[in-house]
Amino acid sequence: MFVVLALALTVVLTWVFNYTKGSVLLAILAHGSLNISAVAMYDLFPAPSVIEGITNVVVGFGVAAVVLVGLTRGGLGYRHNRQKEDRGSA
């Protein structure tokens, strides 16, 4: 379960980094907001409901990761190659 969540979050945070033109600050803020929401969830709800709820989080981020990969055709917003092609044709 942890590996699936880690891979899904990696895809989502990579898309955030690439889509914001390499902004490390926004990637850090996105990662921090995920951490803060996880801590809040652990503090607000007892342990059994958190364990049951983590499945929903994994499924949610998994679907988001698959949609991002599908919509960006695996590029995740990376534009470095497109910029080189545009300079070469001009």
BELGI-V18280 format. One record per pair of residues at least 6 apart in sequence whose ideal C-beta (glycine too) atoms are under 6 Angstrom apart, sorted by the first residue. I is the first residue (numbers start at 1). J is the second residue. If there is no record, write none. Layout:
i->I j->J
i->I j->J
//
This chain:
i->1 j->58
i->4 j->58
i->5 j->58
i->8 j->61
i->8 j->62
i->8 j->65
i->9 j->61
i->11 j->65
i->11 j->68
i->12 j->64
i->12 j->65
i->13 j->27
i->13 j->30
i->13 j->31
i->14 j->76
i->15 j->68
i->15 j->76
i->15 j->77
i->16 j->27
i->16 j->30
i->17 j->27
i->18 j->76
i->18 j->77
i->18 j->78
i->19 j->77
i->20 j->26
i->42 j->50
//
